[in-house]
Amino acid sequence: MAFGIVGSATLAGRPLFRDLDLRLAPGWTCLLGPSGAGKSTILRLLAGLPTAARFEGRISAPPRIAWMAQQDLLQERASLLGNVLLGQRLSGAPLDEGRARALLAAVGLEGLEARRPASLSGGQRQRVALARALMEEAPLALLDEPFSALDPATRRRMQDLACARLAGTAVLMVTHDPLEALRLGDRVWLLEEGRLRPVPLPDGPVPRPLPALAAEAEALMARLAA
């Protein structure tokens, strides 16, 4: 196993997932499922972060991971530029300010580098967090609802940007949006009743064109709501 997680977990004495076997190859693996199914727990376990769940099994992850949580986790006293450079600063790596500025421009925040997060909208904050994750250039990226605060047009642009910047990276993205999973996923899994179930995908490279995905997305949404 290059990167991935194999095992079972309980939460407050109840099974959360059983006999999980999730292998992560280069490309986008998307994880769907109802709230409370354990999707974010899987991300946190892979990231080596604390979780309330008790896990028994095996985890394989690289020393460096690009991490984007549901909450943007921006440092309120730092500028936007400082937030994007945070990973390099914490690791002691040379600061690549030019690349950080280019990423802020790519997410539509050029000219706001000196601003503080408190002055931003929720969608702008999420774009800063995305730029920070893309700055890492790590072999594994763990993304928890990375586009959830964005309007549809901005969401598509940020999806396309992330696909381009994370080419060749193993990406695990948690999402509640079937359309997003079908558009971006090289592999899509549905976590339900503690088990992983594969989701059939349309043909074609990612990101896939939205008009061709409506019927599949509607069927998946109905399955999630059932």
C-alpha positions in Angstrom: 0.0 0.0 0.0 1.5 3.3 -1.1 -1.0 5.7 0.7 -4.2 4.6 2.3 -6.0 3.3 5.3 -7.1 -0.3 6.1 -9.1 -1.2 9.2 -12.1 -0.6 11.4 -13.2 2.2 13.7 -15.7 2.6 16.5 -17.1 5.9 18.0 -18.5 5.9 21.5 -18.6 2.1 21.4 -20.5 1.9 18.1 -19.1 0.7 14.8 -18.2 3.7 12.5 -16.8 1.7 9.6 -15.7 -1.9 9.2 -13.1 -3.6 7.1 -12.3 -0.4 5.3 -9.7 -0.7 2.5 -9.1 2.6 0.9 -6.0 2.8 -1.4 -5.0 6.2 -2.7 -3.3 6.4 -6.1 -2.4 9.6 -8.0 -5.5 11.4 -9.1 -8.7 12.3 -7.3 -10.5 9.9 -5.0 -13.8 11.4 -3.9 -15.6 10.2 -0.8 -19.4 10.6 -0.5 -21.7 9.6 2.3 -24.3 10.9 4.8 -23.3 13.1 7.7 -21.8 11.1 10.5 -20.7 8.2 8.3 -17.0 8.7 9.2 -15.7 10.6 6.1 -13.9 13.3 8.0 -12.6 10.8 10.5 -10.9 9.0 7.7 -9.2 12.2 6.6 -8.1 13.0 10.1 -6.7 9.5 10.6 -4.7 9.8 7.4 -3.4 13.3 8.5 -2.4 12.0 11.9 -4.7 14.3 13.7 -6.7 13.6 16.9 -10.1 12.0 16.5 -12.7 10.8 18.9 -12.9 7.5 17.0 -11.0 4.3 18.1 -9.2 2.9 15.1 -7.6 -0.5 14.6 -5.7 -1.2 11.4 -3.0 0.2 9.2 -2.4 3.7 7.9 0.2 4.7 5.3 0.8 8.4 4.6 3.8 10.5 3.6 5.6 12.8 6.0 4.3 15.8 4.1 0.5 16.2 3.5 -1.5 19.1 2.1 -4.4 19.5 4.5 -7.6 21.6 4.0 -10.2 21.2 6.7 -13.9 22.1 6.6 -13.1 25.2 8.7 -10.6 27.5 6.9 -8.3 27.6 10.0 -6.7 30.9 8.9 -4.4 32.7 11.2 -6.3 35.9 12.1 -3.3 38.0 12.9 -1.4 37.0 9.7 -1.9 38.6 6.3 -3.4 36.6 3.5 0.2 36.2 2.1 1.4 35.1 5.5 -1.4 32.5 5.7 -0.4 31.0 2.3 3.2 30.9 3.4 2.4 29.3 6.8 3.3 25.7 5.8 6.8 26.8 4.6 7.3 28.9 7.7 6.4 26.1 10.1 8.6 23.6 8.2 11.6 25.9 8.1 11.6 25.8 4.3 12.7 28.8 2.3 9.7 31.1 1.8 8.6 31.3 -1.9 6.8 34.6 -1.7 6.5 34.9 -5.5 4.7 31.5 -5.7 2.4 32.5 -2.8 1.4 35.7 -4.6 0.8 33.8 -7.8 -1.5 31.4 -6.0 -3.5 34.2 -4.4 -3.9 35.7 -7.8 -5.0 32.4 -9.2 -7.8 32.1 -6.6 -8.9 35.7 -7.5 -7.4 37.6 -4.5 -4.6 39.5 -6.3 -4.1 42.9 -4.6 -5.4 41.6 -1.2 -2.1 40.1 0.0 -1.7 42.4 3.0 -5.3 42.1 4.2 -6.3 40.2 7.3 -8.8 37.3 7.2 -11.4 39.1 9.3 -12.1 41.4 6.4 -13.0 38.6 4.0 -16.2 36.8 3.1 -16.6 33.1 3.8 -15.9 32.3 0.1 -12.8 34.4 0.0 -11.5 32.8 3.2 -12.0 29.4 1.7 -10.0 30.4 -1.4 -7.1 31.5 0.8 -7.2 28.1 2.5 -7.2 26.4 -0.9 -4.2 28.5 -2.0 -2.4 27.5 1.2 -3.1 23.8 0.5 -1.9 24.1 -3.1 1.3 25.8 -1.8 2.4 22.6 -0.1 3.2 20.5 -3.2 2.9 17.4 -1.1 2.5 13.9 -2.5 -0.9 13.5 -0.7 -3.6 16.1 -0.4 -6.6 15.7 2.0 -9.5 18.1 1.2 -12.6 18.3 3.4 -15.4 20.1 1.5 -12.9 22.4 -0.1 -15.4 24.2 -2.3 -18.5 24.3 -0.1 -18.6 28.1 0.5 -18.3 29.1 -3.1 -20.9 30.2 -5.6 -21.4 27.8 -8.6 -19.2 29.7 -11.1 -16.4 30.3 -8.6 -16.6 26.7 -7.5 -16.1 25.4 -11.1 -13.1 27.8 -11.5 -11.5 26.6 -8.3 -12.2 23.0 -9.1 -10.4 23.4 -12.4 -7.5 25.2 -10.7 -7.1 22.5 -8.1 -7.2 19.8 -10.8 -4.4 21.5 -12.7 -2.2 22.3 -9.7 -2.6 18.8 -8.1 -1.9 16.8 -11.3 0.1 13.7 -10.3 -0.8 14.1 -6.6 -2.9 11.6 -4.7 -6.0 13.5 -3.6 -8.7 12.4 -1.2 -11.6 14.8 -1.2 -14.7 14.5 1.1 -17.8 16.1 -0.4 -21.5 16.0 0.1 -22.1 17.1 -3.5 -22.5 14.1 -5.9 -22.1 16.4 -8.9 -18.8 17.6 -7.6 -17.6 14.0 -7.0 -18.7 12.9 -10.5 -17.0 15.9 -12.1 -13.6 15.5 -10.3 -13.3 11.9 -9.3 -11.0 9.4 -10.9 -12.5 7.1 -8.3 -15.6 7.8 -6.3 -16.6 5.8 -3.2 -19.9 6.0 -1.2 -19.4 5.4 2.6 -22.7 4.0 3.9 -23.6 1.7 6.8 -19.9 1.4 7.6 -18.9 0.1 4.2 -17.2 1.6 1.1 -19.2 1.0 -2.1 -17.8 2.0 -5.6 -19.7 4.5 -7.6 -19.7 4.0 -11.4 -18.3 6.9 -13.3 -18.9 8.4 -16.7 -16.2 8.2 -19.3 -13.7 11.0 -19.9 -10.9 12.8 -18.1 -11.5 15.1 -15.2 -12.8 17.7 -14.7 -15.8 16.3 -16.6 -18.3 18.7 -18.3 -21.3 19.4 -16.1 -24.1 18.9 -18.5 -23.3 15.2 -19.0 -23.5 14.5 -15.3 -27.0 15.6 -14.2 -28.7 12.2 -14.4 -26.0 10.4 -12.5 -25.8 13.2 -9.9 -29.6 13.1 -9.3 -29.5 9.4 -8.8 -26.7 9.6 -6.3 -28.4 12.4 -4.4 -31.5 10.3 -4.1 -29.4 7.4 -2.7 -27.8 9.7 -0.2 -31.1 11.0 0.9 -32.7 7.6 1.3 
